[in-house]
Amino acid sequence: MFETRGVIKDGSFEMTEDERIRISSYIENEFGIKMTEAKKPLLIGRLSKRLRAVGVNTFGAYFDFIHSPMGREEYKLFTDLVSTHETSFFREPGHYEFMLDEALPALYKSGAGRDRELRILSAACSTGEEIYSIACVLEEFASRNKIKSLRYKLTGTDISMHAIKAAASGMYKAQSIEKIPVYAQKYFMRSKDPSKKIIRVIPEIREKAVFMEMNLLDKSYPFDEKFDLIFCRNVMIYFERKTQEEVAEKLIRILNNKGYLLVGHSETLIGFNLPVVNIAPASYIKKD
């Protein structure tokens, strides 16, 4: 039984200013996520249960524990708790329309998906809704253009191993696909048990997607081949401007010439010294 020192009325623990600065600074340095003083309640709320789980009663002791040899598994949970995983199928639909109408026709004409594998990266893919939305668009493009076999490979990365495992399973609540385009509905299987309101991405699509743990703040990214299309949306908004440019620069390094980089509609690469041209809202093409 741990001591009750530091516990407040709602069952959370008190966090000193020194503890807040220590943890927030670490999150910003390691993950690039801005943790201002205003986010102190969020940290307290998300981490208090973990203090109980490991049997400590201060955030300082918890922070020490996750950096100890015994805290390696707990560190993964910590990473998941302080990361942002807001996502949905076909979020910001304009990008998927841009894929169908402009990006995919141009890439296919250049040989991607026909003469060689079309490679697409979903960076900070969270629990996989984005990458499977991309797959639905690829299949629709093939169907509309009577392409019998579109050759493609999807790669999803995220800092959270928990999110990666969820993405790889391809299983979601049935209500999550209620508002997706009609053409995409056929790429999901419903449970044979009506009481289980669960859907799963069809195996033909799941087998074309690979998922891996990756931190966008790493010095370099672990890919031998470059991508034709990169989605990195609604994550850089949490970074400082300097970090945004550094991350964008690393993503562009692994992008083929005349490849596309799509960012969130609340994000922009305009003003950065990068070899890309803005060709549509939140959509960029890499210069030759």
N, C-alpha and C positions, 0 to 999 in steps of 0.2 A: 504494500500500500504506500503510495507516494504522499509526500506532505501536501497540505492544502495551501501553503504560502503561494501567493500570486494568482489564485483563482478568483475570478469576478463573478457577479451574479448569474450571468447567462451560461456559466460553465466553462467559459473561455479562460485563458490565462492572461495576466498582465504582461505587457512587453515594454521594457525600458527603452529610452531613446537610444542608448548605446547598442542595445540588441537590434533595434530597428535599422539603425545605420549599418551595422555589421552585416545583417542578412540582406538588406536592400542593395548594398554596394556589391555584395557577392553576386546577386541575381543579375544586376546590371552588367557587371564585368564578364560573367560567364555566359549569360544567355542573351544579353543585349536588351532585356526588357526593363523599361523605365519603371522604377519603384519609388514614387514620390512619397512624401510624408502623408499625403491624403490616402494612400493605399495601405496604411498601417492597419486599419480595421479588417481589410481583406486578408492580409497576412495572418493576423490573429485568428480570424475565423477559419481559414483553411488549414492552419498548422496545429491548432489547439488539440484536435483529436489525436494527432500523431504524437504529441507530447505524452498523452495518456497511454497510448499504445506501447511506447518504448519505456515508459516508467520514469520520466523526468518531469520536473515542474518549473523549468525556466527555458526560455527560447535559446539562451546561450548554451545551456547544457545539451539541448536538442541539436543545435548547430554543430557542436563539438562531436556529438555522437555520429551524425551522418558523414563526418569526415574521418571517422575511425575505421579500422578494418572490420569491426562488427557491424558497421552501419551502411555497408555497401548496398544492400537491398533497400534499406530505408531511403537512401539517397535517390534511388530511382523514383520512389513515391514522392519525395520532396520535389523533384524535377517536374513531375506530372502536376502536382498541386499548384506550383507557381507559374506554370505555363498557361497560355490561353488556347482553348480548344473549341471556340465558337465556329460552327460550320453547318452547312446544309447542302442538300442536293441542288444543283443548278443555281447556286448563289451568284448574284450579279450576272444574270442571263445574257447580257450584251456580249460577254466574252465568248459564250458558246455559239452565238449567232455569228460573231466575227470568225470563229473557227470554221464553221460550215460554209460561209459565203466567201471568205477571202484567204485565210491562212492555209487551210487544207487543200483547196484547189491549187494554190501556188506551190505548196510543198510537193504535192503529188505530181504536178507537172515537171518538177525538178528531179523526180525519181524516188523521193522519199515515200515509202509505203508500197512501191512498185518494184523498182530495181534494187532497193535496199530497205532495211527495216526503218520505219519511222519511229523516232525515239522521243518520248515526251516525259518531262520531269514535273512532278507536283511537289514543290518544296514546302515544308511546313504543312504537310497534307492532313494533319490531325487524324481523325478516325476514318478517313478514306472517302467521304462523300464526294469530294472534288474529283478525285482520280477516277471514280466510277462514272461520274457525270461526263468526264472527258471520253471515257470508253463508249458511252452511249452515243455521243456525238460522232465518234469515229465510225461506229457501226452504221449510223444513219447516213453519214457521208458515203460510205461504201454502197449502201442500199440505193440511195438516190442516183448514184453514178454507175450503177450496175457493175460494181467492182466485185468479182467473185471472192477474192482473197486479198484483203488489205493487210499488209505486213506491218505490225506495230508492236512496240513494247512500252509499257508504262512503268515508271519508277516513282515511288512515293517515299519521302523522307520526313522524319519529325524528330524532335528532341525527346519526345516521350515514348518510352518503350510500351507503356500501357496503350497509348493511342495507336501505335504501330500494330500491335497484336489485334486490336479491335478492327483496324482497317483490313488486315490480312484475312480475317474471318468473313468479311463481306456481309455481316448480319446486322440488320437494323430494325427499328420499330416500323410497322406497316404504315403508320401515319406520316412517316418521313418522306414518302414518295407520292403523297396525295396530290401535290401541286406540280409535279414534274411534267415535261412535255409528253403528250400521248405516245409519241414514237418510242419513248424511253421505257415505257411500262413493261414491254415484253422482255426486258433484260433482267427482270427480277422474279424470283420464285416465291410463292406464298407457302406458308406452313400448311401441311395436310390437316393439321389439327386447328379447326376454326377458333378455338379458345386462345390459341397462341397467335397474337397479332404481330407476327414476325415475318420479315421478308429477307431474302438472301440474293445477292448478285449471282447470276448464272455462272456455272463453272467455266464456260468458254471464255468469259471475260476475266474471271478471277485468275486464271492460269497465265494471263498475259500481263499481270501486274506483280511487281516485286516491291517489297517494302524494307526499309532499313533505317536504323537510328542515325541521325546526323544533326549536328549543331551548326546553324548558319554562321556562327561566329568562328568556326574552325578556320585555320589559316588557309587550308585548301580543301577541296571536295574530292571524295574517293571514286572518281569516274575515269575510266580509260578512254571512253568514247564521248563525243559531244552530242548534244541534244538539238532537235529541230524546233522544239517548242517547250518553253518553261513557264509554268505557273508559279508565282510566288506572291500570293495575295493576302492582304490584311494581316500581315505579320510585321512588315517594316515600319508600320505606323507606330509600333511600340518602341522603336529604336530611336536613338539620337540621330540627327541628320548626318553626322560624320559616319556613323555605323551603317546607316542606310546606303550611303555611297559605296562603302567598302563591300557590303554584302552584294549589292547590285553589280559591282565590278567583278566579283568572283563568279557570280552566276553567268555573266556575259562571257567570261573566259571559257566556260563549258558549253557555250551556245554556238552552233554552226553559223557561218556567215549567211545572211538572209534568213536566219532563224528568228523566232518570235519570243519576246519576253512580255508576259502579262502580269501586271501588278494590280492591287486593289484600287477601286475607283476613288478612294480617299487618299491614295498615294500617288507620288509623281517622281519621275527621274529627271524632269526638266530642271536645268540649272546645274546638273552634275556634268563633269567632264568624262562622258562615256561614249563609246562608238555605236550609238543607237539613234534611231529617228522615230519620233512619235507619229504613228500613222492612223491611230484611232484612239478613242478614250481609254486611257490606262493600258495602251498596247504599243509595243515598240518592236522595231525590226533592226537587227544587227547589220551594220554597214559591211560591205566587202572589204 
